[in-house]
Amino acid sequence: MKAHCSRSFVCLVAMLSLPALAFGGSSDAAVLRSSGAVAVNGSVAPTTTALFKGDKVQTAAGGVVTISSPGSTVLIPSNSQMVFNGGVLDLTAGTASISTTKGMAAQMDKYLIAPATSGAAKFEIKKTGSSGLIHASSGVLAVSARGNTFTLAEGATATLDLGTGTSKIASHNAAPPGVYGAQPTTSFFNLEGALSDPSGPGQGLPTCVRCIPSSVSPHRRPCRCPVP
């Protein structure tokens, strides 16, 4: 009986510490929610787990991920790869959609994409080989690389040649299908409700009755909710 109570107490402490780690105001931690074929650092991702700086996330066909941190939500659809670097998401392949009020930025090779003013923006990025696309859904973006720095107006799309560092900007009312694999009237953000907390980015965490240690991140060993 005493041993059982001791294990329960340790698990409770670990479970309560996860929201503090993920939402304690640090941009180096977040909560990842996954559906379908998703891997974190090469291991099958739990449905819900903590994500720490340096963790690698990969989605296969049918896999979808949302990453929530204070003031920011990231949606990673199928067939994409990225590295979570705290306040910067490093997209190495595929697509990502970012909604932020805290200045979260994205990296594609030599290019850094970030909100230009106030830290608030919604934008989609896609990387295919040596080509990249950026669409500013909401807010103005600052795109910077050595020898090529420009602003991207709300509603505009930039096509990047990641090999030469050149870019071409076009104005659109909606992102073209090639940016994130959807019809022009559809946004990644319409899919967030299926995976993220409806109260908004970075808010809340599912309540667990019991806790199972997760080892997908080598940086920390948080607890996660077991799959029902």
N, C-alpha and C positions, 0 to 999 in steps of 0.2 A: 504494500500500500504506500509506504514511504517512498519507494523507488518510483512508483507510478506518478505520485504527486510531484516529485522532483523533476521528472521528464516533462510533465505538463507545464511546470513553472518556467523551465528553460525555453520551451517552445513558445509560451505566451510572451516572454520577454523578446524573443527573436521576431515574432510576428508583429509586435507593437513597434519594434525598431525599424521595420521596413518603410512605413510611410515617412518616418523621420529622416531616414537615409535618402529616400527618393525625393521628398518634397520639403526638405529642410532649408530651402533657399539656395542650395548649391546647384550650379549648372552641370556639375560633374556626375550627377546621378539622375535617373529617370525611371519610369515604370513602363515596361513593354508588355503589350497584350497581343497575342498572336492567334491566328486561325489558319488551319491548313499546314502545308509543309514549310516550316520555318526552322532555321538553325541559328544558334548564337555560339560563336567561337567553335563552330564545327559540331556542336551537340544539338540534339533535338530540343527546341525551345519549349518550356512549359507554357500553359495558356496565359499565365500572368507571372512575371518575374521582374526583379530589379535589373537595371542596366547601368553600367558604370563606364567611365571614360576609358576608351581603348577597346571596348567590346565590338566584335564584328557580327553583323546581322546579315543573313542571306535568306531570301524567299525563293522557293521553287514554284513550279506551276501550281496555281491554286492557293498559294500562301499569301497572307496579308498580315501586316503588322501596323499597330499604332504605338507611338512612343510619346508619353506624356511627361512633361516637366513643368515647373512653375511658369505659367504664361505661354507655353508653347505646346503644340501638338504636331506630330509628324506622321504621315501615312506612307507606308512603303508597300506597293502592290507586288504582284508576282514577278518572278525572274529579275530580282534586283539585289544589289549588294551595297552595303554601306558600313562605315566605321563611325561609331558614336564617340565624338570627341568633346563631350560636354556641350558648350554653347555653339559648337560647329559640327555639322553633319557632313562627313566626307563620303560623297557618293562615288563609288568605284564602277558601278554598272547599273543599268536600269533606270528606275524612276523614283522620285520622291516628291511629296507634296507637304509644304510647311505652312503652318498658321502660327504666328507669333505676335505677342505684344511686348516681348522682352528682348528683342534684338537677336534671336537665334539666326545664325548664318549657315550657309552651305558652301562646300568646297567641291569643285570639279576640276581635277588636275591643277592647273596654275590659276584658275579663276576662283575668287571668293565672292559670294553673292550674299548681300545683307540688306535689311531695311535701310533706306537712305535717311529717313527722319523719324523721330519718336520711337523707334524700335518696333513699330507695328507694321505687319505686311502679311499677305498670303501669296505664295508663289509656288510654281511647279518647275521642276528641273528634270531633264532626261539626258542620259549619257549612253551613246551607242558607238563603241569603238573610239574613233578620234573626233566624233561629232557630238555637240551638246546643244540642248535647247533650254531656254529660260523663259517662263511666262509669268508676268506680274499680274496676278488676279486682282490684288487689292494693295494699294500703296505703291510708292516709288522705290525702286531697288537701286543700290549702288553695286556695280560689278567692277571688280578690280583685278588686274593682272599686270605683271611687268610690261610696260610699253602699251597697254591697252586698258584704259579705265573709262567707264562711261556710266550714265544713269539710264535706267529703264523705266519709262513712264507706265502708270497703271493701264492695263489692257494691252500693253505691247509685248512682243515676243522677240527674243534675240536668238539668232543661230550662230553657234560658235564652231570654229575650226580649232580643236584643241591641240592639233599638231603645230599649226603656224601661229596660233594666238590671235587670229583675226576674227571679226564678228560682223554680223549684218542684222540690223534692227528693222522690224516691221510692226505696224500698228494694227491691232485687232480688238474687236469688242469682246471676243472670247478666245480662249486658247484653242488652237487647232488640234485635231485628233492626235497628231503625232507627238504632242508634248507629253501626254500621259495616257495614251491608249484608250481614250473615251471619245464620245461624240462631243461636239462643241458646246452643247447645252448641258453637259454633265461635268461635274467637278468631283475630284477625289473627296472633297469635304462632305459630299452627300453620303459617303460610305462610312464616315467616322462613327455614326451612332450605333452601328452594329458591333463595334469593338470597344469604343471609349465611353467613359462615364458621361451621361447626358448633362451633368451639371457644368461641364466645360473642361478645357485643357488643364491638366495638372490637379484636378480636384477629385478627392476620394480614392478609395481602394477597396476592393471586395473584402468583406469580412469573412475570415476563415474560422471554422470550428476547430480544425486542427492544422498542423503545420508540417510541411515536408521540406528539409533543406534542399536548396537548389545549387547545383555546381556548374551551371552553364557559364558563369563569369568567374575567371580566375582571380579577379580583383577583390571580390567580397563573396561571402557565402550567406546571402539573405534567405529568408523563408518565402515560400510561395503557397498559394492556395492549391490544394489537390484538385485534380480534374473530377467533377461530380460523377 
